[in-house]
Amino acid sequence: MTRKITVGGVQIGGGAPVSIQSMLNRPNTDVEGCLEQITALKNAGCEIVRLSVLDMEAAESFGKIAEKSPLPLVADIHFDYKLAIAAAEGGASKIRINPGNIGGENRVKAVVDCCKMHHIPIRIGVNGGSLDKNLLKKYGHPTPEALVESAFSHIALLEKFGFYDICVSMKSSNVPLMMQAYRLMHEKSDYPLHVGVTETGTEYMGTIKSAMGIGGLLCMGIGDTIRVSLTADPVREVIAAKAILKAAGLRKNGVNLISCPTCGRTKIDLIGLANRVEEALQDCEKNITVAVMGCIVNGPGEAREADIGIAGGDGCGVIFVKGELREKLPYRELLPALLRYIEKI
């Protein structure tokens, strides 16, 4: 089991539930716009949000956002240690840095001292696209071993000054590479891991890559907090993260929708029906399994195993509740009837 850190009121590691993170994509000088986006992310299920701090003007705005933010706010810092200190003093719940690229050890110590004073953890963010040139020379190119060595070099800088409130990430756009790096780090360290695939692309391909990389590691028991990185609205990142956690069996709240892929036996518009069911139930928090099946071969059996389900016939369908056949209805009446039964569960 990994160590536990606390980001705002959110626990990470130590057996705590895997938390969902995202990152704002609005300039943090737009204080009201950032707060609106944080609220939207919170409503979608996000638990921690990160914001870039590019300069001192941005650090001032960060403080104003942190003061009113409904979620713990992480300051994303590159190179300038003074920005990390300003963000920590301005209400950050966590600082994300690479200790090795903010200057000499005295600057690292200044950040550590400030974070200690304010009880703020630090995430060490290693990225396959920005490895130290000496590591690239040693390994030839980004490798799992290079990412892990980079992480430990940064950890050593923090530990030198007695700081252990640490979370580590080792992101890469290469899914097998990042999975191997996280597995290796998991074997060698008990610091909590922030898991993600970086630069995944648009929502479609990015969700697939994230499901493979993040989901695969979660199924192996690796990962304490996650961020799905998409070239899309950050809310879509949170929706994808929730789906990954649910598929990995780590989140039970909300509907688990199962539906068959259709075949020549299907006599109803199953694709349209499944999409309408998914849309109608997207905000349902009941911990239930709903089956939408297309034919009489596998449909009834699958529907019976669900809490509630539909099995299609020839222009009609039957509804099962807890394994019991309740009604046979025309196609157009199936969705309204399904929703009525779910409301009663």
C-alpha positions in Angstrom: 0.0 0.0 0.0 1.2 3.5 -0.8 1.7 6.3 1.6 -1.2 8.8 2.1 -1.2 12.5 1.3 -4.0 15.0 1.5 -4.9 17.5 -1.1 -7.4 19.9 0.3 -9.9 17.5 1.8 -9.1 14.7 -0.7 -7.0 11.8 0.5 -4.6 10.2 -2.1 -3.0 6.8 -1.5 -3.0 4.7 1.6 -6.1 2.8 0.4 -8.2 5.9 -0.2 -10.5 5.7 -3.3 -8.9 6.7 -6.5 -9.6 10.4 -7.1 -10.3 12.2 -10.4 -8.4 15.2 -11.5 -8.6 17.6 -14.5 -7.0 20.8 -15.6 -8.4 24.2 -16.5 -7.9 25.4 -20.0 -8.8 29.0 -19.4 -6.3 31.8 -18.7 -6.1 32.1 -14.9 -6.3 35.8 -15.3 -9.9 35.2 -16.2 -10.9 34.6 -12.5 -14.7 34.3 -13.1 -14.3 32.1 -16.1 -12.0 29.7 -14.2 -14.4 29.5 -11.3 -17.2 28.7 -13.7 -15.1 25.9 -15.2 -14.2 24.6 -11.8 -17.9 24.4 -10.9 -18.7 22.6 -14.1 -15.9 20.1 -13.4 -17.1 19.6 -9.8 -20.7 18.9 -11.1 -19.3 16.4 -13.5 -17.5 14.5 -10.7 -14.0 16.0 -10.6 -12.4 16.1 -7.2 -9.1 18.0 -7.7 -8.3 20.6 -10.4 -5.0 21.9 -11.7 -4.1 25.4 -13.0 -1.0 26.6 -14.7 0.8 29.5 -13.0 2.9 31.2 -15.8 4.0 34.4 -14.1 3.4 36.6 -11.1 0.2 38.1 -12.5 -1.1 34.6 -12.9 0.0 33.8 -9.3 -2.0 36.7 -8.1 -5.1 35.5 -10.0 -4.4 32.0 -8.7 -4.9 33.2 -5.2 -8.2 34.8 -6.1 -9.4 31.6 -7.7 -8.2 29.4 -4.8 -10.1 31.6 -2.3 -13.5 30.8 -4.0 -12.8 27.4 -5.6 -15.2 24.6 -4.6 -12.4 22.1 -5.4 -8.8 21.8 -4.1 -6.5 23.7 -6.5 -3.1 22.5 -7.7 -0.6 25.0 -9.0 1.3 23.8 -12.0 4.8 25.3 -11.9 7.7 25.2 -14.3 11.2 26.7 -13.7 10.4 29.6 -11.4 10.5 28.6 -7.7 9.1 32.1 -6.8 5.8 31.1 -8.5 5.6 27.9 -6.4 6.0 29.9 -3.2 3.5 32.6 -4.3 1.0 29.9 -5.2 1.5 28.0 -1.9 1.0 31.3 0.0 -2.0 32.1 -2.2 -4.0 29.0 -1.2 -2.8 26.1 -3.3 -3.7 22.7 -2.0 -0.8 21.1 -3.9 2.2 22.2 -6.0 3.2 20.3 -9.2 6.9 20.9 -10.0 10.0 19.1 -11.2 12.5 20.0 -8.4 15.4 19.5 -10.7 14.4 22.4 -13.1 13.7 25.2 -10.6 17.3 26.1 -9.9 19.8 25.3 -7.2 19.2 23.4 -4.0 18.6 26.6 -2.0 15.6 27.3 -4.3 14.3 23.7 -3.8 14.6 24.2 0.0 12.7 27.5 -0.2 9.8 25.7 -1.9 10.0 22.8 0.5 10.0 25.1 3.6 7.0 27.0 2.3 5.0 23.8 1.5 5.9 22.4 5.0 4.6 25.6 6.6 1.3 25.4 4.7 1.0 21.6 4.9 0.9 21.3 1.1 2.1 18.2 -0.8 4.2 18.3 -3.9 3.6 16.3 -7.1 6.8 15.4 -8.9 5.8 15.4 -12.6 8.1 13.4 -14.8 7.3 13.5 -18.5 8.8 11.4 -21.3 9.0 14.4 -23.6 11.1 16.5 -21.3 13.7 14.2 -19.7 17.0 15.6 -18.6 19.6 15.6 -21.3 21.9 13.4 -19.2 19.3 10.7 -18.9 18.6 10.8 -22.6 22.4 10.5 -23.2 22.5 7.5 -20.8 19.5 5.6 -22.1 19.4 6.9 -25.7 15.7 7.7 -25.6 12.9 7.8 -23.0 12.6 4.4 -21.4 10.7 3.2 -18.3 14.0 3.1 -16.5 14.9 6.6 -17.5 11.5 7.9 -16.2 11.9 6.1 -12.9 15.5 7.3 -12.5 14.3 10.9 -13.2 11.6 10.5 -10.5 14.0 9.3 -7.9 16.5 12.1 -8.6 13.7 14.6 -8.0 12.5 12.7 -4.9 16.0 12.8 -3.5 16.1 16.6 -3.7 12.9 16.8 -1.6 13.9 14.1 0.9 17.3 15.8 1.4 15.3 18.6 3.1 13.1 16.3 5.1 10.1 16.5 2.8 8.1 13.3 2.2 4.6 14.6 1.4 5.1 13.6 -2.2 3.0 12.2 -5.1 4.7 11.1 -8.3 3.7 10.9 -12.0 5.6 9.5 -15.0 3.5 10.4 -18.0 4.2 9.6 -21.6 2.2 9.6 -24.8 3.4 6.1 -25.4 1.0 3.8 -23.6 3.2 0.7 -23.1 6.1 2.9 -22.0 4.1 4.7 -19.3 2.6 1.5 -18.1 6.0 -0.1 -17.7 7.3 3.0 -16.0 4.5 3.1 -13.5 4.8 -0.7 -12.8 8.5 -0.3 -12.2 8.0 2.7 -9.9 5.3 0.8 -8.0 7.8 -2.0 -7.3 10.5 0.4 -6.1 8.6 3.1 -4.1 5.6 3.5 -1.8 4.9 7.1 -2.8 1.3 7.5 -4.2 1.1 7.6 -7.9 -0.8 10.1 -10.1 -1.5 8.1 -13.2 -2.1 9.5 -16.7 -1.3 9.2 -20.4 -0.2 12.6 -21.7 -0.9 14.1 -25.1 -3.4 11.4 -26.1 -5.1 13.4 -28.8 -8.8 14.1 -29.4 -11.6 12.7 -27.2 -12.1 9.5 -29.3 -8.5 8.3 -29.5 -7.5 9.9 -26.2 -10.2 8.0 -24.3 -9.0 4.8 -25.8 -5.4 5.4 -24.9 -6.3 6.5 -21.4 -8.6 3.5 -20.9 -5.7 1.2 -21.9 -3.0 2.9 -19.9 -4.9 4.1 -16.8 -7.4 1.3 -16.8 -4.8 -1.4 -17.2 -2.7 -0.1 -14.3 -5.8 0.3 -12.1 -6.7 -3.3 -12.8 -3.3 -4.3 -11.5 -3.8 -2.2 -8.3 -1.5 0.6 -9.4 -2.6 4.2 -9.2 -4.0 6.5 -6.5 -5.3 9.4 -8.5 -5.9 9.9 -12.2 -6.2 12.5 -14.9 -7.5 11.7 -18.4 -5.8 14.2 -20.8 -7.9 15.0 -23.8 -7.9 17.7 -26.5 -11.4 18.5 -25.5 -13.6 20.2 -22.9 -12.1 19.2 -19.5 -15.6 18.0 -18.5 -15.2 15.3 -21.0 -12.0 14.2 -19.2 -13.9 13.8 -16.0 -16.7 11.8 -17.8 -14.0 9.5 -19.3 -12.2 9.1 -16.0 -15.5 8.1 -14.2 -16.1 5.5 -16.9 -12.6 4.1 -16.6 -13.0 3.8 -12.8 -16.3 2.1 -13.2 -15.0 -0.3 -15.8 -12.1 -1.2 -13.5 -14.6 -1.9 -10.7 -13.4 1.0 -8.5 -16.5 3.1 -8.7 -19.9 1.6 -7.9 -22.2 4.6 -8.0 -24.2 5.2 -11.1 -25.7 3.0 -13.8 -23.7 0.2 -15.4 -25.2 0.0 -18.8 -24.6 -3.2 -20.8 -25.9 -3.7 -24.4 -25.2 -6.2 -27.2 -23.5 -5.3 -30.4 -26.5 -6.2 -32.6 -26.6 -8.8 -35.3 -28.9 -10.1 -38.0 -31.4 -11.4 -35.3 -32.1 -7.9 -34.1 -35.6 -6.7 -35.0 -35.6 -3.4 -33.2 -33.5 -0.2 -33.5 -31.3 -1.3 -30.6 -28.5 1.2 -31.3 -31.0 4.1 -31.1 -32.6 2.6 -28.0 -29.3 2.0 -26.2 -28.2 5.6 -26.9 -31.5 7.0 -25.6 -31.2 4.9 -22.5 -27.7 6.0 -21.8 -28.6 9.7 -22.3 -31.7 9.3 -20.0 -29.6 7.7 -17.2 -26.4 9.8 -17.4 -27.3 11.6 -14.2 -28.7 8.6 -12.4 -26.7 7.8 -9.2 -28.4 4.5 -8.5 -25.9 1.6 -8.3 -27.7 -0.7 -10.8 -27.0 -2.7 -13.9 -29.2 -2.0 -16.8 -29.3 -4.3 -19.9 -30.4 -3.3 -23.3 -30.4 -6.5 -25.5 -31.5 -7.0 -29.0 -32.8 -10.5 -29.5 -34.3 -13.5 -28.0 -31.2 -15.7 -28.1 -28.9 -14.0 -25.5 -31.1 -11.1 -24.6 -33.5 -12.6 -22.1 -30.6 -14.4 -20.2 -28.5 -11.2 -20.0 -31.5 -9.1 -19.1 -32.4 -11.5 -16.3 -28.9 -11.1 -14.8 -29.2 -7.3 -14.7 -31.1 -5.4 -12.1 -33.4 -4.3 -14.9 -33.3 -4.9 -18.6 -34.9 -4.9 -22.0 -34.7 -7.8 -24.4 -35.9 -7.0 -28.0 -38.3 -9.0 -30.1 -39.9 -8.3 -33.5 -40.8 -4.6 -33.2 -41.4 -5.1 -29.5 -39.5 -6.1 -26.3 -39.9 -7.5 -22.8 -38.8 -5.9 -19.5 -37.2 -7.9 -16.7 -36.8 -6.6 -13.2 -34.5 -8.6 -10.8 -34.8 -11.6 -13.1 -38.6 -11.6 -13.4 -40.5 -10.9 -16.7 -42.8 -7.9 -16.1 -44.1 -6.7 -19.4 -44.1 -7.2 -23.1 -44.5 -3.9 -24.9 -44.3 -2.3 -28.4 -40.9 -0.8 -29.2 -41.9 2.8 -28.7 -43.1 2.1 -25.1 -39.9 0.3 -23.9 -37.9 3.4 -22.8 -40.7 5.1 -20.8 -41.5 1.8 -19.1 -37.9 1.1 -18.3 -37.5 4.6 -16.7 -40.6 4.1 -14.6 -39.3 0.8 -13.3 -35.9 2.3 -12.5 -37.5 5.2 -10.6 -39.1 2.6 -8.3 -35.9 0.7 -7.6 
